[in-house]
Amino acid sequence: MIWNPDFDLAVTLGTISDFMYTYVLLALLIGVGLYFFIRTRALPLRLFKEGIRVVMEPPEKEGGVSSFRALMVSTASRVGVGNIAGVAVAVTTGGPGAVFWMWVIATLGGASAFIESSLAQIYKKRGPHHSYGGPAYYIQMALKQNWLAYLFAVVLILTYMGGFNLLASYNVAETFKEFSWATSRTPLAIGGILAVLMSVSILGGTRRLTDVTGLLVPVMAIIYLGVGSIVIAVNYHNIPDMFSAIFTNAFDFQSMFGAFAGSAMMLGIKRGLYSNEAGVGSAPNAAASASVSHPAKQGLVQMLSVFIDTMIICTFTAFVVLSSGITFPDKAKGAPIVKEAMATVLGQGVAQVFVSVALFLFAFTTLVGNFYYAEVNFRFLLGKIEIKHWMLTVFRLVAAALVFCGALLKFEVAWNLGDILMGLMALINLPVIVILGNQAIRCANDYTAQRKAGLEPKFRASSIGLNPDELDYWKDDAPVATEKTNA
């Protein structure tokens, strides 16, 4: 093959990404989300309060991973650079209407998140310390398609340990380049710091990962939302125009279909999916680790995670940018947009420091959460091969090296690579959960029936038509639910 000197990687990746999201994923994401939203009778809205109740429960088994810890791991991956840099790119490139389409994809995606996470719980496996599972496992166990399960595991590792972690590192480095003291070596330094910190976290194993995310995620989210609220409140006079722009631009179909690749709808869906990951097949890997009495509980918890990510944190970023009243040049990109918006209230110096630190923490927890998903699927690929400690150490060091490399990427390459890999995961997982969806829906009905009867739900595989002998974790020797609840 002769190298073409005119080949532009960024342009090529952009073309592939635009094709996937314009002609394939748009219909698939909305179609599957709407299908499950209707089939579950608007479950994300109907059982929202129940999801909040469940997330506060202690683990079913002493020493197990609680629903809250599983939520924090999945939220660590969801809540990251997409919530700051991604949203800023969407609303300034596609227009304010991108916010509306992020809301749509999150509302519908909550139903998809429930289905995939419930399936991960149903087909999870027992581990020495906690259970584990995810799409690769339910594809293998329920569909009996080993080749597809292995393909998904490989694509997930490439997406989360590769594409998404490269992108997270890039966005942090890009933010620190805005400081007056930054030099051409700044990305090298930032990439090195992130790689070292990640190594310290992930070399400690799964328990260390849940400890780190369980502490950092809620703290950083509260601080970010608090400062964002101040900025929006001070710019209150722009709020009416902001809402008008969101809904007007969202339904500007003439300009939308004139240049759909850069439209509010496509960018809202693309950035919304990147941020909340509903239906992609990532969060089920965290959901499977939770120790719960019924699979539907983690379905509800992960549905709640989509809400936290998009309806709260992404919305706050969009409101900060849009309420600022600042117009942004075409060359504006990522987190620097949020910095300029916050500077209208905080001043340039404080805004630069706050956004840089916030993005650093968001990106760090994203790196850790993403790696957890990758390691679960690495273990799946090894199958029955005895996993040596040195194997995991090498895998973890490669992950850290990729984080360092990400800080040196170009803007277009970083974002488009992440979008393409994420799209490939969705193309595998969404059809699979449609095929297996009835099992999760029966699981949801079994859960709600027990709750209405005043019972604390206990799962019996045979109650939803499954053979307990074909499952690794759930057996019918568990006692039938009899304990009264306060519901």
GIRA-V896308 format. One record per residue. SS is DSSP state (@ for helix, = for strand, . for the rest). Layout:
SS / SS
This chain:
. / . / . / . / . / . / . / . / @ / @ / @ / @ / @ / @ / @ / @ / @ / @ / @ / @ / @ / @ / @ / @ / @ / @ / @ / @ / @ / @ / @ / @ / @ / @ / @ / @ / @ / @ / @ / . / . / . / @ / @ / @ / @ / . / @ / @ / @ / @ / @ / @ / @ / @ / . / . / . / . / . / . / . / . / . / = / . / @ / @ / @ / @ / @ / @ / @ / @ / @ / @ / @ / @ / . / . / @ / @ / @ / @ / @ / @ / @ / @ / @ / @ / @ / @ / @ / . / . / . / . / @ / @ / @ / @ / @ / @ / @ / @ / @ / @ / @ / @ / @ / @ / @ / @ / @ / @ / @ / @ / @ / @ / @ / @ / @ / . / . / = / . / . / . / . / . / . / = / . / . / @ / @ / @ / @ / @ / @ / @ / @ / @ / . / . / @ / @ / @ / @ / @ / @ / @ / @ / @ / @ / @ / @ / @ / @ / @ / @ / @ / @ / @ / @ / @ / @ / @ / @ / @ / @ / @ / @ / @ / @ / @ / . / . / . / . / . / . / . / . / . / @ / @ / @ / @ / @ / @ / @ / @ / @ / @ / @ / @ / @ / @ / @ / @ / @ / . / . / . / @ / @ / @ / @ / @ / @ / @ / @ / @ / @ / @ / @ / @ / @ / @ / @ / @ / @ / @ / @ / @ / @ / @ / @ / @ / @ / @ / @ / @ / . / @ / @ / @ / @ / @ / @ / @ / @ / @ / @ / @ / @ / @ / @ / @ / . / . / @ / @ / @ / @ / @ / @ / . / @ / @ / @ / . / @ / @ / @ / @ / @ / @ / @ / @ / @ / @ / @ / @ / @ / . / . / . / . / . / . / @ / @ / @ / @ / @ / . / . / = / . / . / . / . / @ / @ / @ / @ / @ / @ / @ / @ / @ / @ / @ / @ / @ / @ / @ / @ / @ / @ / @ / @ / @ / @ / @ / @ / @ / @ / @ / @ / @ / . / . / . / . / . / . / . / . / . / . / . / @ / @ / @ / @ / @ / @ / @ / @ / @ / @ / @ / @ / . / @ / @ / @ / @ / @ / @ / @ / @ / @ / @ / @ / @ / @ / @ / @ / @ / @ / @ / @ / @ / @ / @ / @ / @ / @ / @ / @ / @ / @ / @ / @ / @ / @ / @ / @ / . / . / . / . / . / . / @ / @ / @ / @ / @ / @ / @ / @ / @ / @ / @ / @ / @ / @ / @ / @ / @ / @ / . / . / . / . / @ / @ / @ / @ / @ / @ / @ / @ / @ / @ / @ / @ / @ / @ / @ / @ / @ / @ / @ / @ / @ / @ / @ / @ / @ / @ / @ / @ / @ / @ / @ / @ / @ / @ / @ / @ / @ / @ / @ / @ / @ / @ / . / . / = / . / . / . / . / . / @ / @ / @ / @ / . / . / . / @ / @ / @ / . / . / . / . / . / . / . / . / . / . / . / . / . / = / . / . / .
